[in-house]
Amino acid sequence: MLYHSIIVIAYALTATVIAVQAPVYMPGIEPAAGYWAGGVFFLICALVHDFIMRHVERARFQRDLQKMRSDLDMAESGLDRFDNILGRLAGKDGNMDSFAAEMQILRKLLKQLSTDQKPREKEAEEEFVLSADAEVAEEREEGTKDKEMPRNSSGPNEEMLPRDEEILEIVRAGLQENKVDLYLQPIVRLPQRRTLFYEAFSRIRGPRGEVITPGQYLTVAENAGLIGTIDNLLLIRCVQLIRRVRQRNADIGFFVNVSSRTLNDTAFFRQFVEFLDQNKDLSESLILEFPQEDFDNATEATQKNLATLAKMGFAFSVDHVHRLDFDFGELGKRNVRYLKVAAVELLPGRPGLPMEIHPDDLHEALLRENIELIASMVEDEDTVIGLLDVEVGFGQGFLFGVPRPPQSVN
């Protein structure tokens, strides 16, 4: 505004000079004609100035409009990308409540990661943990076939394995950089060998692309108080994967190992229940698995927690089964739907596991309670033939597939 005022004043002063000096320099002109000449000059200058300024303003407006359109396009593109991210995390059903629950757990895990830098004893009993013990036990027995030798194994490649300090650094870096990966191992229906379930395992990628298995990092991570963070990220990954898979195949189920420490910790279990409650539509696809030792030693509080999950519709699996003298009716009431037994223990001619019924009646007794046997650690075709003779419904092991990333699983 000041700029325009100065210009107008300059035009007015120039017009005044013309009006006053025109009769002096041109004696034949009347004074009134000088004033007219000054007025016309001022009017022409004003019109030219207005024309120029309108042109400048129009050009400036067009530049601003073009920039606004560009910014709007970038914003829309950003919103599309953000929407795609949320879509992948929350699923095509748009379950943002479950996404918020996941973010709440992730914030808790990141807080644990930033504070759990020293070995803990009592605090470890209060962690929100999904146990990887089942996977470790299987890998230690079959690790050579999977070409993943456990850290404590003896062999010619032992010197090539990283030291504890290096593994701990890899674990921490993997957590901070989101390099905890989900691996899946198929569980097949016998005799068709159709994959109906997957068991979820965890792997951590190192800085050079190497894969660190639980057989290598478990002890180190436990001593550093990081195992709960690892396995909880695995749970969230598994839930996210189930959402995506259900869009193509709702019949596929996923087994996830859960430690009794999770159920015994009141604060974490409340958060655990809230998280699963937000995802209870996945109850038919997510099976929570416990070792038999934890299941046998479950406290009254743990049993109540299991009952809460059962009422929400989640089924249970008991693995590392070393005896079968269960009350199958009680198992059915507690919503146990699967028992995992080492295949070698189920073959005909074996002494068999302790049980209160005749082995020939086992299949019928389980069937009455809607419980299925899963033979684990199946390694060869002869074992499959033996399992069919005793009517085992499902098999799991390296014969049917090793743990692999979801991208490579059909």
Salt bridges, closest charged atoms under 4 A:
ASP50 OD2 - ARG54 NE 2.87
GLU57 OE2 - ARG60 NH1 3.45
ASP71 OD2 - LYS67 NZ 3.14
GLU102 OE2 - ARG243 NH2 2.44
ASP116 OD2 - ARG120 NH2 3.06
GLU123 OE1 - ARG120 NH1 2.90
GLU127 OE2 - ARG120 NH2 1.85
GLU135 OE2 - ARG203 NH1 2.12
GLU139 OE2 - ARG203 NH2 2.91
GLU148 OE1 - ARG203 NH2 3.34
ASP164 OD1 - ARG151 NH1 3.05
GLU166 OE2 - ARG163 NH2 3.39
GLU177 OE1 - LYS179 NZ 3.10
ASP181 OD2 - ARG205 NE 2.47
GLU199 OE1 - LYS340 NZ 2.49
GLU210 OE2 - ARG208 NH2 3.50
ASP277 OD1 - LYS280 NZ 3.49
GLU289 OE2 - LYS340 NZ 3.20
ASP296 OD2 - ARG323 NH2 2.91
GLU300 OE2 - LYS304 NZ 3.91
ASP319 OD2 - HIS320 NE2 3.97
ASP325 OD1 - ARG323 NH1 2.37
ASP360 OD2 - HIS358 ND1 3.53
GLU372 OE2 - ARG189 NH2 3.84
GLU379 OE1 - LYS145 NZ 2.84
GLU381 OE1 - ARG193 NH2 2.50
GLU391 OE2 - HIS363 NE2 4.00
